[in-house]
Amino acid sequence: MTFEVTILGAGSATPTLSSHASAQAVQVGSDYYLIDCGEGTQYRLLDQKIRPSRLKGIFITHLHGDHYFGLFGLLTSLSLGSRTEDLLLFGPKGLSEILTEVFRQSDTRLSYYLDFQEIDAGNPGLIYDAPSFSVSTLPLRHRIPCTGFLFREKIGERNLIKEKLSPDMSHEALRTLKSGKDVSGEAGGILYSYEEFTTPPPPPRTYAYCSDTIFRPELVPYLKDVDCLYHEATFREDELARANKTHHSTAGQAATLAKEAGVGKLLIGHLSSRYAEVGPSLDEARSIFPDTYLAEEGTTYSV
């Protein structure tokens, strides 16, 4: 099953000509889910040839503008495109009131049902349970309530060993074997053993998104062994005092968290616009956690 993350925007609050506001598109199977929706996200989706109509849900971390100011335009454009399918929207307290007021003042009537689910930033846990994956919240700490997200793939079906299959095996028998169960004969006993005719499914994959947050060692248990972690790295260690004051993290702190949690790889983003060169931030992180990469806009990463 496809499990990929496309970086639409990885800039910080102040806009630049070379970076865009926070937004990522997570593809699970044939469906897309958006994490954050900074200004211009709908244009970034078009630029990456991701049809907005394929979005199944949107997850907003917090109510700082660079993480959700693109939501109004995107939701309206979906309606102008005559969308009829329900759209899930997960976000913090206050987002519903903001959207209601914007739509009231602009006399906007959506062509689809917007299923808003309010997130309690102080109570992390499961918020979305789909057949093939789930989404849980992560307890970040910022100047206002802020939530990270953990996408966790579910264990899939076992893989059939095609060269061992007989043409007379029924579809029902094959489904039973793929589910990890033996096929019984009419007189009892095992007719086909799932261990003989199948191999285990690949291990489930995990992706964690930690947007604006001060360094939180408390996140380690939540992030333990995730395959891919995106973590903000707004500042460098020489600006640690400013990072603490503004409730942001340094590249070194993001790498420390990745190392302590034993993640597979780390993507860093949300770098301050004060840095004309991003290389030193990457070097700082890699000195602690070598498997670190810059979250490059327009790049798709396999989880």
C-alpha beads as a LAMMPS data file, in Angstrom:
LAMMPS data file: protein, C-alpha beads

303 atoms
302 bonds

1 atom types
1 bond types

-500.0 500.0 xlo xhi
-500.0 500.0 ylo yhi
-500.0 500.0 zlo zhi

Masses

1 110.0

Atoms # bond

1 1 1 0.000 0.000 0.000
2 1 1 1.231 3.472 -0.841
3 1 1 2.261 5.480 2.218
4 1 1 3.988 8.710 1.223
5 1 1 4.375 12.304 2.373
6 1 1 4.669 15.226 -0.036
7 1 1 6.060 18.443 1.413
8 1 1 3.935 21.313 0.125
9 1 1 5.311 23.978 2.448
10 1 1 8.022 23.881 5.117
11 1 1 8.682 27.552 5.787
12 1 1 8.298 29.452 9.037
13 1 1 5.874 32.257 9.884
14 1 1 7.566 34.977 7.826
15 1 1 7.050 34.345 4.091
16 1 1 9.930 34.222 1.626
17 1 1 10.152 33.777 -2.127
18 1 1 11.827 30.391 -1.686
19 1 1 9.538 28.765 0.856
20 1 1 5.849 28.300 1.535
21 1 1 3.761 28.097 4.691
22 1 1 3.328 24.773 6.454
23 1 1 1.400 22.058 4.628
24 1 1 1.939 18.394 3.849
25 1 1 -0.057 15.872 1.845
26 1 1 -0.043 12.340 3.227
27 1 1 -1.090 9.653 0.749
28 1 1 -2.404 6.418 2.221
29 1 1 -3.496 4.023 -0.484
30 1 1 -5.331 6.097 -3.083
31 1 1 -6.502 8.784 -0.643
32 1 1 -4.870 12.028 0.466
33 1 1 -4.917 13.705 3.865
34 1 1 -3.651 17.216 4.457
35 1 1 -1.638 18.205 7.528
36 1 1 -1.831 21.957 8.096
37 1 1 -2.957 24.367 5.427
38 1 1 -0.854 27.498 5.315
39 1 1 -1.497 30.335 2.908
40 1 1 -1.429 29.201 -0.727
41 1 1 -1.777 25.484 -0.021
42 1 1 -4.330 24.955 -2.781
43 1 1 -1.815 26.310 -5.308
44 1 1 0.845 23.975 -3.921
45 1 1 -1.515 21.021 -4.373
46 1 1 -2.077 21.983 -7.994
47 1 1 1.649 22.477 -8.510
48 1 1 2.281 18.926 -7.269
49 1 1 -0.559 17.603 -9.456
50 1 1 -2.550 16.468 -6.438
51 1 1 -6.218 17.023 -7.161
52 1 1 -7.789 18.731 -4.134
53 1 1 -10.930 16.704 -4.806
54 1 1 -9.008 13.591 -3.668
55 1 1 -8.628 14.952 -0.149
56 1 1 -10.434 12.852 2.448
57 1 1 -9.456 14.824 5.517
58 1 1 -7.514 17.800 6.875
59 1 1 -5.613 17.981 10.162
60 1 1 -4.777 21.420 11.624
61 1 1 -2.194 21.611 14.403
62 1 1 -2.919 25.058 15.851
63 1 1 -4.320 28.486 15.125
64 1 1 -1.220 30.416 14.128
65 1 1 -1.885 31.794 10.673
66 1 1 0.993 30.150 8.849
67 1 1 -0.612 26.797 9.620
68 1 1 -4.209 27.434 8.563
69 1 1 -4.746 30.689 6.658
70 1 1 -4.984 28.698 3.410
71 1 1 -7.964 26.757 4.690
72 1 1 -10.603 29.334 3.754
73 1 1 -9.604 29.394 0.098
74 1 1 -9.201 25.637 -0.197
75 1 1 -12.597 24.835 1.332
76 1 1 -14.279 27.433 -0.858
77 1 1 -12.568 26.184 -4.022
78 1 1 -13.709 22.630 -3.283
79 1 1 -17.260 23.938 -3.163
80 1 1 -16.813 25.899 -6.395
81 1 1 -15.679 22.604 -7.912
82 1 1 -19.046 21.099 -6.899
83 1 1 -17.642 18.644 -4.384
84 1 1 -20.377 16.527 -2.795
85 1 1 -18.337 14.047 -0.755
86 1 1 -18.060 14.731 2.988
87 1 1 -14.736 16.201 4.133
88 1 1 -13.217 15.512 7.545
89 1 1 -11.609 18.428 9.351
90 1 1 -9.736 17.967 12.631
91 1 1 -8.614 21.091 14.436
92 1 1 -8.351 22.954 17.720
93 1 1 -11.057 24.696 19.660
94 1 1 -11.981 27.966 17.993
95 1 1 -11.476 26.843 14.404
96 1 1 -15.164 26.077 13.915
97 1 1 -16.167 29.549 15.084
98 1 1 -13.601 31.181 12.786
99 1 1 -14.814 29.266 9.741
100 1 1 -18.447 29.930 10.596
101 1 1 -17.825 33.680 10.799
102 1 1 -15.765 33.805 7.587
103 1 1 -18.433 31.884 5.686
104 1 1 -21.203 34.013 7.210
105 1 1 -19.565 37.279 6.243
106 1 1 -18.792 36.049 2.721
107 1 1 -22.186 34.352 2.322
108 1 1 -20.417 31.071 1.485
109 1 1 -22.501 27.908 1.334
110 1 1 -20.441 24.758 0.912
111 1 1 -21.665 22.146 -1.565
112 1 1 -20.491 19.355 0.751
113 1 1 -20.702 18.467 4.425
114 1 1 -17.703 19.631 6.452
115 1 1 -17.382 17.156 9.313
116 1 1 -15.477 19.131 11.944
117 1 1 -13.940 17.212 14.849
118 1 1 -12.543 19.351 17.657
119 1 1 -9.180 18.302 19.069
120 1 1 -8.343 18.562 22.754
121 1 1 -4.636 19.411 22.745
122 1 1 -4.342 18.414 26.400
123 1 1 -5.739 14.943 25.895
124 1 1 -3.645 13.034 23.317
125 1 1 -5.056 9.862 21.799
126 1 1 -6.779 8.241 18.842
127 1 1 -8.875 10.632 16.753
128 1 1 -9.346 8.771 13.460
129 1 1 -9.618 5.054 12.788
130 1 1 -9.713 3.965 9.136
131 1 1 -9.602 0.376 7.831
132 1 1 -5.912 0.547 6.882
133 1 1 -4.482 3.154 9.272
134 1 1 -5.181 5.324 12.286
135 1 1 -4.304 8.856 13.387
136 1 1 -3.491 9.836 16.960
137 1 1 -2.576 13.204 18.427
138 1 1 0.771 14.139 19.974
139 1 1 1.029 16.561 22.926
140 1 1 3.116 19.460 21.648
141 1 1 3.815 22.603 23.672
142 1 1 3.633 25.980 22.000
143 1 1 2.443 29.477 22.905
144 1 1 -1.123 28.397 22.142
145 1 1 -2.662 24.888 22.177
146 1 1 -0.887 22.816 19.519
147 1 1 -1.160 19.194 18.472
148 1 1 1.068 16.861 16.486
149 1 1 -0.184 13.860 14.553
150 1 1 0.903 10.233 14.325
151 1 1 -0.192 8.230 11.262
152 1 1 0.061 4.517 12.010
153 1 1 -0.482 1.864 9.344
154 1 1 -2.375 -1.237 10.437
155 1 1 -1.026 -4.727 9.933
156 1 1 -2.045 -5.843 6.465
157 1 1 -3.011 -9.211 5.066
158 1 1 -0.486 -11.987 4.624
159 1 1 1.055 -12.492 1.191
160 1 1 0.118 -15.555 -0.851
161 1 1 2.964 -17.688 -2.193
162 1 1 1.699 -17.907 -5.774
163 1 1 3.864 -20.817 -6.880
164 1 1 2.320 -22.993 -4.164
165 1 1 -1.287 -22.216 -4.992
166 1 1 -3.465 -24.757 -6.739
167 1 1 -5.915 -23.667 -9.481
168 1 1 -8.764 -25.413 -7.662
169 1 1 -8.372 -23.343 -4.497
170 1 1 -11.483 -21.227 -3.988
171 1 1 -11.442 -17.457 -3.505
172 1 1 -12.859 -18.022 -0.032
173 1 1 -9.927 -20.287 0.841
174 1 1 -7.457 -17.722 -0.434
175 1 1 -9.080 -14.968 1.638
176 1 1 -8.929 -17.200 4.699
177 1 1 -5.227 -17.885 4.198
178 1 1 -4.469 -14.185 3.679
179 1 1 -6.228 -13.391 6.956
180 1 1 -3.821 -15.702 8.781
181 1 1 -6.158 -18.628 9.311
182 1 1 -5.949 -22.259 8.233
183 1 1 -8.492 -23.674 5.793
184 1 1 -10.273 -26.672 7.290
185 1 1 -11.367 -29.733 5.318
186 1 1 -14.925 -31.052 5.239
187 1 1 -14.054 -33.910 7.554
188 1 1 -12.156 -31.668 9.913
189 1 1 -8.446 -31.125 10.162
190 1 1 -6.314 -28.655 8.250
191 1 1 -6.705 -28.683 4.470
192 1 1 -4.384 -25.745 3.821
193 1 1 -2.038 -24.221 6.386
194 1 1 -1.647 -20.459 6.216
195 1 1 1.977 -20.812 7.318
196 1 1 2.699 -23.012 4.290
197 1 1 0.911 -20.942 1.673
198 1 1 1.581 -17.380 2.848
199 1 1 4.327 -15.146 4.144
200 1 1 3.913 -12.497 6.874
201 1 1 2.837 -9.000 5.827
202 1 1 5.428 -6.219 5.940
203 1 1 5.683 -4.445 9.291
204 1 1 3.250 -1.524 9.634
205 1 1 4.765 1.906 8.993
206 1 1 4.431 5.087 11.045
207 1 1 4.769 8.790 10.306
208 1 1 4.849 11.508 12.964
209 1 1 4.375 15.246 12.412
210 1 1 5.557 17.636 15.109
211 1 1 4.956 21.223 14.121
212 1 1 5.570 24.260 16.343
213 1 1 6.756 23.130 19.769
214 1 1 9.367 23.734 22.384
215 1 1 11.763 20.818 22.904
216 1 1 9.774 18.099 24.685
217 1 1 11.616 14.954 25.854
218 1 1 8.187 13.771 27.000
219 1 1 7.422 12.992 23.354
220 1 1 9.939 10.130 23.230
221 1 1 7.445 7.390 24.267
222 1 1 4.956 8.603 21.641
223 1 1 7.609 8.634 18.901
224 1 1 9.394 5.420 19.799
225 1 1 10.639 3.631 16.668
226 1 1 8.504 5.605 14.184
227 1 1 9.748 5.164 10.626
228 1 1 9.755 8.845 9.715
229 1 1 9.531 11.939 11.925
230 1 1 8.984 15.497 10.749
231 1 1 9.991 17.973 13.425
232 1 1 10.264 21.726 13.364
233 1 1 13.794 23.160 13.619
234 1 1 13.125 26.884 13.586
235 1 1 16.409 27.917 15.204
236 1 1 19.977 26.722 15.726
237 1 1 21.703 26.119 19.022
238 1 1 23.212 29.624 19.083
239 1 1 19.620 30.908 19.268
240 1 1 18.526 28.514 22.019
241 1 1 17.340 31.316 24.287
242 1 1 15.105 32.682 21.526
243 1 1 13.810 29.182 20.756
244 1 1 12.792 28.750 24.396
245 1 1 11.208 32.216 24.541
246 1 1 9.110 31.654 21.422
247 1 1 8.349 27.995 22.212
248 1 1 10.183 26.623 19.213
249 1 1 12.943 24.027 18.786
250 1 1 16.473 24.038 17.441
251 1 1 17.794 21.669 14.796
252 1 1 19.934 20.019 17.463
253 1 1 16.932 19.493 19.718
254 1 1 14.916 17.924 16.902
255 1 1 17.819 15.557 16.244
256 1 1 18.162 14.741 19.945
257 1 1 14.507 13.783 20.100
258 1 1 14.882 11.598 16.987
259 1 1 17.925 9.885 18.466
260 1 1 16.320 9.216 21.839
261 1 1 13.154 7.885 20.212
262 1 1 15.097 5.657 17.813
263 1 1 13.232 6.854 14.729
264 1 1 14.103 5.658 11.230
265 1 1 14.732 9.066 9.654
266 1 1 14.201 12.700 10.535
267 1 1 12.881 15.499 8.328
268 1 1 13.434 19.027 9.612
269 1 1 11.564 22.108 8.484
270 1 1 10.002 25.409 9.595
271 1 1 13.488 26.985 9.538
272 1 1 13.567 30.660 10.416
273 1 1 13.616 33.037 7.456
274 1 1 16.629 34.743 9.064
275 1 1 18.810 31.921 7.757
276 1 1 19.867 32.555 4.175
277 1 1 21.703 29.211 4.190
278 1 1 19.979 26.085 5.461
279 1 1 23.076 23.891 5.374
280 1 1 24.249 24.762 8.906
281 1 1 20.884 23.674 10.364
282 1 1 21.206 20.331 8.602
283 1 1 24.803 19.966 9.763
284 1 1 23.790 20.711 13.341
285 1 1 21.117 18.019 13.279
286 1 1 23.274 15.442 11.510
287 1 1 26.027 15.818 14.091
288 1 1 23.553 14.282 16.536
289 1 1 21.323 12.159 14.292
290 1 1 23.015 11.346 10.950
291 1 1 19.846 10.155 9.181
292 1 1 18.451 13.700 9.009
293 1 1 17.195 15.428 5.872
294 1 1 15.765 18.814 5.029
295 1 1 12.062 18.667 4.264
296 1 1 12.347 19.885 0.684
297 1 1 9.233 21.447 -0.766
298 1 1 7.914 19.546 -3.757
299 1 1 9.611 16.313 -2.651
300 1 1 7.716 13.117 -1.845
301 1 1 9.106 10.832 0.835
302 1 1 8.172 7.184 1.263
303 1 1 7.426 6.308 4.864

Bonds

1 1 1 2
2 1 2 3
3 1 3 4
4 1 4 5
5 1 5 6
6 1 6 7
7 1 7 8
8 1 8 9
9 1 9 10
10 1 10 11
11 1 11 12
12 1 12 13
13 1 13 14
14 1 14 15
15 1 15 16
16 1 16 17
17 1 17 18
18 1 18 19
19 1 19 20
20 1 20 21
21 1 21 22
22 1 22 23
23 1 23 24
24 1 24 25
25 1 25 26
26 1 26 27
27 1 27 28
28 1 28 29
29 1 29 30
30 1 30 31
31 1 31 32
32 1 32 33
33 1 33 34
34 1 34 35
35 1 35 36
36 1 36 37
37 1 37 38
38 1 38 39
39 1 39 40
40 1 40 41
41 1 41 42
42 1 42 43
43 1 43 44
44 1 44 45
45 1 45 46
46 1 46 47
47 1 47 48
48 1 48 49
49 1 49 50
50 1 50 51
51 1 51 52
52 1 52 53
53 1 53 54
54 1 54 55
55 1 55 56
56 1 56 57
57 1 57 58
58 1 58 59
59 1 59 60
60 1 60 61
61 1 61 62
62 1 62 63
63 1 63 64
64 1 64 65
65 1 65 66
66 1 66 67
67 1 67 68
68 1 68 69
69 1 69 70
70 1 70 71
71 1 71 72
72 1 72 73
73 1 73 74
74 1 74 75
75 1 75 76
76 1 76 77
77 1 77 78
78 1 78 79
79 1 79 80
80 1 80 81
81 1 81 82
82 1 82 83
83 1 83 84
84 1 84 85
85 1 85 86
86 1 86 87
87 1 87 88
88 1 88 89
89 1 89 90
90 1 90 91
91 1 91 92
92 1 92 93
93 1 93 94
94 1 94 95
95 1 95 96
96 1 96 97
97 1 97 98
98 1 98 99
99 1 99 100
100 1 100 101
101 1 101 102
102 1 102 103
103 1 103 104
104 1 104 105
105 1 105 106
106 1 106 107
107 1 107 108
108 1 108 109
109 1 109 110
110 1 110 111
111 1 111 112
112 1 112 113
113 1 113 114
114 1 114 115
115 1 115 116
116 1 116 117
117 1 117 118
118 1 118 119
119 1 119 120
120 1 120 121
121 1 121 122
122 1 122 123
123 1 123 124
124 1 124 125
125 1 125 126
126 1 126 127
127 1 127 128
128 1 128 129
129 1 129 130
130 1 130 131
131 1 131 132
132 1 132 133
133 1 133 134
134 1 134 135
135 1 135 136
136 1 136 137
137 1 137 138
138 1 138 139
139 1 139 140
140 1 140 141
141 1 141 142
142 1 142 143
143 1 143 144
144 1 144 145
145 1 145 146
146 1 146 147
147 1 147 148
148 1 148 149
149 1 149 150
150 1 150 151
151 1 151 152
152 1 152 153
153 1 153 154
154 1 154 155
155 1 155 156
156 1 156 157
157 1 157 158
158 1 158 159
159 1 159 160
160 1 160 161
161 1 161 162
162 1 162 163
163 1 163 164
164 1 164 165
165 1 165 166
166 1 166 167
167 1 167 168
168 1 168 169
169 1 169 170
170 1 170 171
171 1 171 172
172 1 172 173
173 1 173 174
174 1 174 175
175 1 175 176
176 1 176 177
177 1 177 178
178 1 178 179
179 1 179 180
180 1 180 181
181 1 181 182
182 1 182 183
183 1 183 184
184 1 184 185
185 1 185 186
186 1 186 187
187 1 187 188
188 1 188 189
189 1 189 190
190 1 190 191
191 1 191 192
192 1 192 193
193 1 193 194
194 1 194 195
195 1 195 196
196 1 196 197
197 1 197 198
198 1 198 199
199 1 199 200
200 1 200 201
201 1 201 202
202 1 202 203
203 1 203 204
204 1 204 205
205 1 205 206
206 1 206 207
207 1 207 208
208 1 208 209
209 1 209 210
210 1 210 211
211 1 211 212
212 1 212 213
213 1 213 214
214 1 214 215
215 1 215 216
216 1 216 217
217 1 217 218
218 1 218 219
219 1 219 220
220 1 220 221
221 1 221 222
222 1 222 223
223 1 223 224
224 1 224 225
225 1 225 226
226 1 226 227
227 1 227 228
228 1 228 229
229 1 229 230
230 1 230 231
231 1 231 232
232 1 232 233
233 1 233 234
234 1 234 235
235 1 235 236
236 1 236 237
237 1 237 238
238 1 238 239
239 1 239 240
240 1 240 241
241 1 241 242
242 1 242 243
243 1 243 244
244 1 244 245
245 1 245 246
246 1 246 247
247 1 247 248
248 1 248 249
249 1 249 250
250 1 250 251
251 1 251 252
252 1 252 253
253 1 253 254
254 1 254 255
255 1 255 256
256 1 256 257
257 1 257 258
258 1 258 259
259 1 259 260
260 1 260 261
261 1 261 262
262 1 262 263
263 1 263 264
264 1 264 265
265 1 265 266
266 1 266 267
267 1 267 268
268 1 268 269
269 1 269 270
270 1 270 271
271 1 271 272
272 1 272 273
273 1 273 274
274 1 274 275
275 1 275 276
276 1 276 277
277 1 277 278
278 1 278 279
279 1 279 280
280 1 280 281
281 1 281 282
282 1 282 283
283 1 283 284
284 1 284 285
285 1 285 286
286 1 286 287
287 1 287 288
288 1 288 289
289 1 289 290
290 1 290 291
291 1 291 292
292 1 292 293
293 1 293 294
294 1 294 295
295 1 295 296
296 1 296 297
297 1 297 298
298 1 298 299
299 1 299 300
300 1 300 301
301 1 301 302
302 1 302 303
